[in-house]
């Protein structure tokens, strides 16, 4: 795959984009559990995570496939969270991601895969999402769900675009649940469907009379009072020239004062082929990409890296399909404080 088929972000950074609307998790932490308001905000957050592909220009290119043990950190003091991601398996591909704030945590370990069906590609992201939220009374409620299957339409010809399909059921440890329904596309229409609705149920599986209505590309309002709960942020200017990226993406390759001198050497910001593509040095990016891929293949042949199964520097498995950051002095954030990266392999 030529480097021009990529956008200048890695798949790990694409997963970090889900944090753009983490203020919804802060709102959830301040909302009552019993009335269903807390799970309503969790549902809004789940839907908002799909909005980074709302621009059809975003469907034209793919993020860089991370190398095994490639990492990405995102520390946003203004939004009061930190995020860590690592590619922990080459075959099958598995990413471990984790974000935390004072009153919530977010864990997602996707196993991305694709299936091709004629004109469409089915994009599968198996792996549970677990969000834990601490309420004002210090009670913690845990929410779990799986992201919907999404489809890349018109793979062969026509205007490409991405759309989610089907249902997502969010289960709460309190007994509540939210059912997210993405409107099905008419067989007579070639247009993307963007409508989505949410119903909220209590512990006795009884509808609580509140929900969400709107578009996953634009906004969500609470029903029946029509209060706006979420609105999509802006795209970068001239989306066609900037890969259709949300404005939130503009900072993902930057090395700010927060990261300067503290980044792990495996961080996606430091990946040379990706950096060259961002700077418009296409031929150099192409050559570097080939060298990196060959370097990885050679290390697998020599047994220096694991060809199959999980190999992680920063995450530990707690149950099937779930990895969380290692804690203590061997953890990522403690190593970052010491600026000691002995656990990191050489990737480039």
C-alpha positions in Angstrom: 0.0 0.0 0.0 1.6 3.3 -1.1 2.2 5.9 1.6 -0.2 8.3 -0.2 -3.0 5.9 0.8 -2.4 7.0 4.4 -3.3 10.1 6.4 -0.4 11.4 8.7 -1.8 9.8 11.9 -1.5 6.3 13.3 -4.4 4.0 14.2 -3.4 4.6 17.9 -3.9 8.3 17.4 -7.3 7.6 15.7 -8.4 5.8 18.8 -7.2 8.8 20.9 -9.6 11.0 19.0 -12.4 9.4 21.0 -11.4 11.6 23.8 -12.4 14.8 22.0 -15.8 14.7 23.8 -14.6 13.4 27.1 -16.5 16.3 28.8 -19.6 14.1 28.3 -18.0 11.7 30.8 -17.5 14.6 33.2 -21.2 15.4 32.8 -22.0 11.7 33.4 -20.1 11.9 36.7 -22.3 14.8 37.8 -25.6 13.2 36.7 -27.8 10.9 38.9 -27.7 7.2 38.2 -31.2 6.3 39.2 -33.0 8.5 36.8 -31.0 7.2 33.8 -29.3 10.6 33.2 -25.8 9.1 33.8 -26.2 6.3 31.3 -27.7 8.8 28.8 -24.4 10.8 28.9 -22.5 7.6 28.4 -24.6 6.8 25.4 -24.0 10.3 24.0 -20.2 9.7 24.5 -20.4 6.3 22.7 -22.1 8.0 19.7 -19.7 10.9 19.7 -16.8 8.6 19.2 -18.0 7.8 15.7 -18.2 11.4 14.6 -14.5 11.7 13.6 -15.4 10.0 10.3 -18.3 12.3 9.5 -16.4 14.0 6.8 -16.5 11.9 3.6 -12.9 13.1 2.9 -11.8 11.1 5.9 -12.9 7.9 4.1 -10.3 8.4 1.3 -7.3 7.4 3.3 -6.3 5.1 6.2 -4.3 5.8 9.3 -0.8 4.2 9.5 -0.8 0.7 10.8 1.2 0.9 14.1 4.3 -1.3 14.5 4.2 -3.8 17.4 4.8 -2.0 20.7 4.3 1.4 19.0 2.7 3.7 21.6 0.8 7.0 21.8 0.2 9.2 24.8 -2.1 12.2 25.1 -2.1 14.4 28.2 -4.6 17.2 28.1 -4.4 19.2 31.3 -7.2 21.5 30.0 -9.6 18.6 29.7 -8.2 16.9 32.9 -7.3 13.5 31.4 -4.4 11.3 30.2 -4.6 8.6 27.5 -2.2 5.8 26.6 -2.3 3.3 23.7 0.0 0.5 22.6 -0.2 -2.0 19.8 0.2 -5.2 21.8 -0.2 -7.9 19.1 0.7 -8.1 15.4 -1.3 -11.2 14.6 -4.1 -10.9 15.4 -3.9 -7.1 15.5 -4.8 -5.9 19.0 -4.5 -2.3 20.4 -4.7 -1.6 24.1 -6.1 1.9 25.0 -6.8 3.4 28.4 -7.8 6.9 29.6 -8.3 8.3 33.0 -9.4 11.4 34.8 -10.2 12.1 38.5 -13.7 10.7 38.3 -13.8 8.3 35.3 -11.7 5.7 33.5 -12.0 4.4 30.0 -10.7 1.0 28.7 -10.9 -0.3 25.1 -8.9 -3.1 23.5 -10.0 -3.2 19.9 -9.1 -6.0 17.5 -9.7 -4.3 14.1 -10.6 -6.4 11.1 -12.2 -5.9 7.7 -14.4 -8.0 5.5 -15.2 -7.0 1.9 -18.7 -7.4 0.5 -18.7 -6.3 -3.1 -19.0 -2.5 -3.0 -18.6 -2.2 0.7 -16.0 -3.0 3.4 -17.3 -4.1 6.8 -15.1 -2.6 9.5 -15.1 -4.6 12.7 -13.7 -3.4 16.0 -14.2 -6.4 18.4 -13.3 -5.7 22.0 -15.3 -4.4 24.9 -15.4 -0.8 26.0 -15.5 -0.4 29.8 -16.2 3.0 31.4 -16.2 3.5 35.2 -17.7 6.7 36.6 -17.6 8.0 40.2 -20.7 9.9 41.2 -20.7 12.8 43.7 -21.6 10.3 46.5 -18.4 8.4 45.6 -20.4 5.4 44.3 -18.8 3.9 41.1 -20.9 2.6 38.2 -19.4 0.6 35.4 -20.7 0.6 31.8 -19.8 -1.8 29.1 -20.6 -2.1 25.4 -19.1 -3.0 22.0 -18.8 -0.4 19.2 -21.1 -1.0 16.3 -20.0 -2.4 13.0 -19.3 0.3 10.5 -19.2 0.2 6.7 -17.0 1.9 4.2 -19.3 2.3 1.2 -18.4 2.6 -2.5 -15.0 1.0 -2.1 -14.7 0.3 -5.9 -16.4 3.4 -7.4 -18.4 6.4 -6.4 -18.2 8.7 -3.4 -16.7 6.9 -0.4 -18.1 7.3 3.1 -18.3 5.6 6.4 -21.5 4.8 8.3 -22.4 2.7 11.4 -25.2 0.2 11.4 -27.3 -1.8 13.8 -27.7 -1.6 17.5 -25.4 -1.0 20.5 -26.6 -2.0 24.0 -24.8 -0.3 26.9 -25.1 -2.3 30.2 -24.6 -0.6 33.6 -23.6 -2.3 36.8 -26.6 -0.5 38.3 -29.0 -2.6 36.2 -29.8 0.3 33.7 -29.2 -0.1 30.0 -29.3 2.1 26.9 -30.2 0.8 23.5 -28.6 2.8 20.6 -30.3 2.4 17.2 -28.6 3.5 14.0 -31.2 4.0 11.3 -31.0 1.5 8.5 -30.3 2.6 5.0 -33.1 2.3 2.5 -32.3 -0.2 -0.3 -33.5 2.5 -2.7 -31.2 5.2 -1.5 -27.5 5.6 -2.1 -27.3 8.3 0.6 -25.6 7.8 3.9 -27.9 7.4 6.9 -27.0 9.6 9.9 -30.0 9.4 12.2 -29.6 7.7 15.6 -31.9 7.3 18.6 -31.4 6.1 22.1 -33.8 4.5 24.6 -33.0 4.3 28.3 -34.2 1.5 30.5 -34.2 1.1 34.3 -33.2 -2.0 36.4 -36.6 -3.6 35.8 -36.2 -3.2 32.0 -38.8 -0.5 32.1 -38.4 2.6 29.8 -37.6 5.6 31.9 -39.1 8.1 29.5 -35.9 9.8 28.5 -33.6 9.2 25.5 -31.6 10.8 22.7 -32.4 11.7 19.1 -30.2 13.2 16.4 -27.4 12.6 14.0 -24.1 10.9 14.8 -22.5 13.4 12.4 -23.9 16.6 14.0 -25.8 16.7 17.3 -27.8 14.9 19.9 -30.8 16.2 21.9 -32.4 14.7 24.9 -36.0 13.7 24.6 -38.6 14.7 25.4 -37.3 18.2 26.4 -35.1 18.7 23.3 -32.1 19.8 25.4 -28.9 19.7 23.3 -26.5 17.2 24.9 -23.8 17.0 22.3 -22.7 18.9 19.2 -19.9 17.9 16.8 -16.8 20.1 16.8 -15.4 21.8 13.8 -13.3 20.3 11.0 -9.9 21.6 10.0 -10.1 24.4 7.4 -10.2 23.1 3.8 -11.2 19.5 4.7 -10.3 18.2 1.3 -6.7 19.2 1.7 -6.5 18.1 5.4 -7.9 14.6 5.1 -11.3 15.6 6.5 -9.9 15.6 10.0 -11.6 17.2 13.0 -9.8 20.2 14.5 -9.0 18.1 17.6 -6.6 16.1 15.4 -4.4 19.2 14.7 -2.5 18.7 18.0 -2.0 15.0 17.9 1.3 15.2 16.1 2.6 18.2 18.1 5.3 17.9 20.7 4.3 20.5 23.2 5.9 21.5 26.5 4.0 18.6 28.1 5.7 16.0 25.9 9.0 17.7 25.1 11.8 15.5 26.4 9.4 13.1 28.0 7.9 11.0 25.1 8.6 7.3 24.9 10.9 6.7 21.9 8.1 4.4 20.5 5.5 7.3 20.3 3.7 7.7 17.0 4.7 11.4 16.9 8.3 10.2 16.4 7.5 7.8 13.6 9.7 9.1 10.7 7.6 8.0 7.7 4.5 9.5 9.2 6.3 12.7 10.0 7.6 13.0 6.4 4.1 12.5 5.0 2.8 15.3 7.3 5.5 17.6 6.0 4.8 16.7 2.3 8.0 14.8 1.7 6.2 12.0 -0.1 9.1 10.1 -1.7 11.1 10.1 1.5 8.0 8.9 3.4 7.6 6.1 1.0 11.2 4.9 1.3 11.1 5.1 5.1 7.8 3.2 5.3 9.3 0.3 3.3 12.4 0.3 5.5 10.4 0.2 8.8 8.2 -2.6 7.5 11.3 -4.6 6.4 13.0 -3.9 9.7 10.0 -5.4 11.5 9.9 -8.5 9.2 13.6 -9.1 9.8 13.2 -8.9 13.6 10.3 -11.4 13.4 12.4 -13.8 11.3 15.2 -13.5 13.9 12.8 -14.1 16.8 13.5 -10.7 18.3 9.8 -9.9 18.3 6.7 -12.0 18.7 5.1 -12.9 15.4 1.9 -14.1 17.0 0.2 -13.4 20.3 0.5 -10.6 22.8 3.7 -8.7 23.6 3.2 -5.6 25.7 5.6 -3.2 27.4 3.0 -1.3 29.3 -0.3 -3.2 29.6 -1.2 -6.3 31.6 -4.1 -8.7 30.9 -6.9 -8.8 33.6 -9.4 -10.9 31.7 -10.1 -12.2 28.2 -9.9 -9.4 25.8 -9.1 -6.7 28.4 -5.6 -5.2 29.1 -5.0 -2.3 31.5 -1.9 -0.3 32.2 0.8 -1.8 34.4 0.8 0.1 37.7 3.7 1.1 40.0 7.4 1.8 39.1 7.2 -0.5 36.0 4.3 1.4 34.6 4.3 3.9 31.7 3.7 7.1 33.7 6.2 6.3 36.4 8.8 5.5 33.7 7.9 8.8 32.0 8.6 10.7 35.3 12.1 9.1 35.5 12.6 9.4 31.7 13.7 5.8 31.7 12.5 3.8 28.6 14.4 0.5 29.0 11.2 -1.4 28.3 10.8 0.1 24.9 12.1 -1.8 21.9 13.8 -0.1 19.0 11.2 0.5 16.3 12.9 3.1 14.0 
